[in-house]
Amino acid sequence: MSLPLVVGITGASGVIYGIELLKALKELGQETHLILSEAAGRNFTIETEYSINEVRALADVVYSNKDIGATVASGSFLTRGMVVVPCTIKSLSAIANSYNANLITRAADVTLKEKRRLVLMVRETPLHKGHLELMLRTADLGATICPPMPAFYHGPQTIQDIIDQSIGKVLDQIGIEHNLFRRWGSKELMTEIKDKGCEVA
């Protein structure tokens, strides 16, 4: 049995990424420990057809964001890492400055201090210098910045295809095998590209 993965969903636009990540992890048999910010719950209603209870049901364990004494707030509780999907600039700023005012940022801080994988799907555009400096600071601390920047070489046909590719990139960073998108170099994709008359190495 693999170690649990901590998943934080904050109130940035794009909470569907967090929902789809939980669904993918459930299908892959990966245990998840979920922390939802208060704003994330509101965005489920604004942006999706999922209720907060439906999202909670996708995880194995759910914590209140106010519960600073939760197991994931301690480095002695072993995990395989943490992802914050999506990650607000506010949460990014708190993580960059070790400002542990809630469980999401405390769990992220623990992940960094224990040298575990921390992946932040920062969701904002355009970015000013302050945002970029916060990303640099968290990267220097050991986090991976993985914004939802879709690729198109794999031929996405639906919004779900675009979401899956971004979620797949997050799973790649954690080291979890998946088949959410067609990879460059795969036989099927290379054949399709050649059929279009394109030369590939």
C-alpha positions in Angstrom: 0.0 0.0 0.0 1.5 3.3 -1.0 1.6 6.3 1.3 -1.3 8.8 1.2 -1.2 11.8 -1.0 -2.4 15.1 0.5 -4.6 17.2 -1.8 -5.4 20.8 -1.2 -8.0 22.6 -3.2 -8.1 26.4 -2.8 -10.5 29.0 -4.1 -8.8 29.9 -7.4 -10.8 29.5 -10.6 -10.4 26.0 -11.9 -11.5 23.9 -9.0 -12.5 21.3 -11.6 -8.8 20.4 -11.8 -8.9 19.4 -8.1 -12.1 17.4 -8.6 -10.7 15.6 -11.6 -7.4 14.9 -9.8 -9.3 13.3 -6.9 -11.3 11.2 -9.4 -8.2 10.0 -11.2 -6.4 9.2 -8.0 -9.5 7.2 -6.8 -9.5 5.2 -10.0 -5.8 4.5 -9.6 -6.2 3.3 -6.1 -4.2 6.1 -4.5 -5.2 7.0 -1.0 -6.0 10.7 -0.7 -6.2 13.1 2.3 -8.2 16.2 1.3 -8.2 19.8 2.6 -10.6 22.3 1.2 -10.4 26.0 1.6 -13.6 27.9 2.4 -13.5 29.6 -1.0 -13.0 26.3 -2.8 -16.4 25.2 -1.5 -18.0 28.3 -3.0 -16.4 27.8 -6.3 -17.7 24.3 -6.6 -21.2 25.8 -6.9 -20.1 28.7 -9.2 -18.0 26.7 -11.6 -19.2 23.0 -11.5 -22.2 20.8 -10.9 -20.5 19.1 -7.9 -21.6 19.8 -4.3 -19.1 20.0 -1.6 -20.3 16.7 -0.2 -19.7 15.0 -3.5 -16.2 16.3 -3.6 -15.5 15.2 -0.1 -16.7 11.7 -1.0 -14.0 11.4 -3.6 -11.3 11.4 -0.8 -10.4 8.8 1.8 -9.9 11.3 4.6 -11.1 14.9 4.7 -9.9 17.6 7.1 -11.1 21.1 8.0 -8.8 23.8 6.8 -9.0 25.2 10.3 -7.7 22.0 12.0 -4.1 22.9 12.5 -3.7 19.8 14.7 -4.7 17.4 12.0 -2.3 14.5 11.2 -1.1 16.0 8.0 0.1 19.0 10.0 2.9 16.9 11.4 6.1 15.7 9.7 5.9 12.4 11.6 2.8 11.5 9.6 4.2 9.9 6.5 2.9 10.9 3.0 4.1 10.6 -0.5 3.8 14.4 -0.9 1.2 17.1 -1.5 -0.5 18.8 -4.4 -2.4 22.1 -4.3 -4.8 22.1 -7.2 -5.6 24.8 -8.0 -3.4 27.1 -5.9 -4.4 30.7 -5.3 -1.8 33.5 -5.2 -2.8 34.0 -1.6 -1.9 30.4 -0.8 1.3 30.6 -2.9 2.3 33.7 -0.9 1.6 32.0 2.5 3.6 28.9 1.4 6.5 31.0 0.1 6.7 32.8 3.4 6.0 29.9 5.8 2.8 31.7 7.0 0.9 28.7 8.3 -2.4 30.3 9.1 -4.5 27.3 7.9 -4.1 23.6 7.4 -3.4 23.8 3.6 -0.4 26.1 4.1 0.8 24.2 7.2 0.6 20.9 5.4 2.5 22.4 2.5 5.2 23.7 4.8 5.5 20.3 6.4 5.9 18.8 3.0 8.7 21.1 2.2 10.6 20.7 5.5 10.4 16.9 5.2 11.8 17.1 1.6 8.7 15.5 0.1 7.2 16.5 -3.3 5.0 19.6 -3.3 3.3 20.5 -6.5 1.5 23.8 -6.9 -0.9 24.3 -9.8 -0.8 28.1 -9.6 -3.9 29.6 -11.4 -3.6 33.2 -12.2 -3.0 35.3 -15.4 -1.5 37.6 -16.2 1.3 37.4 -13.7 3.1 40.5 -12.2 6.6 40.5 -10.8 5.4 39.8 -7.3 3.6 36.6 -8.4 6.8 35.5 -10.3 9.0 36.2 -7.3 6.7 34.1 -5.1 6.9 31.2 -7.5 10.7 31.5 -7.6 10.8 31.6 -3.8 8.7 28.4 -3.5 10.7 26.7 -6.2 13.9 27.6 -4.3 12.3 25.9 -1.2 11.7 22.7 -3.2 8.2 23.1 -4.6 7.3 22.3 -8.2 5.3 25.0 -10.0 2.9 23.3 -12.4 0.3 25.8 -13.8 -2.5 24.4 -16.0 -0.9 25.2 -19.4 -2.4 22.8 -21.9 -0.5 21.2 -24.7 -2.1 20.4 -28.0 0.2 18.0 -29.7 -1.8 15.1 -28.3 -4.9 16.3 -30.2 -7.4 17.2 -27.5 -11.0 17.0 -28.7 -12.9 18.1 -25.5 -12.4 20.3 -22.4 -12.0 17.1 -20.5 -9.0 16.1 -22.7 -7.4 19.5 -21.8 -8.1 19.0 -18.1 -6.7 15.5 -18.2 -3.5 16.6 -19.7 -2.8 19.1 -17.0 -3.8 16.6 -14.3 -1.5 14.0 -15.9 1.4 16.4 -15.6 0.7 16.8 -11.9 0.7 13.0 -11.5 4.0 12.8 -13.4 5.6 15.1 -10.9 4.4 12.9 -8.0 5.5 9.7 -9.8 2.1 8.2 -10.2 1.6 6.2 -13.5 -1.5 7.0 -15.5 -3.0 7.1 -19.0 -4.7 10.4 -19.0 -3.2 11.7 -22.2 -1.2 10.5 -25.2 2.5 11.1 -24.7 4.8 12.4 -27.3 6.6 9.5 -28.9 3.8 7.0 -28.4 3.2 4.8 -31.4 -0.4 5.9 -31.9 0.4 9.6 -31.8 3.4 9.4 -34.0 1.4 7.4 -36.6 -1.3 10.0 -36.5 1.2 12.8 -37.0 2.9 11.1 -39.9 -0.5 10.5 -41.5 -0.9 14.3 -41.6 2.3 14.5 -43.7 4.6 15.7 -40.9 8.1 14.4 -40.4 9.1 13.4 -36.9 12.4 12.1 -35.6 
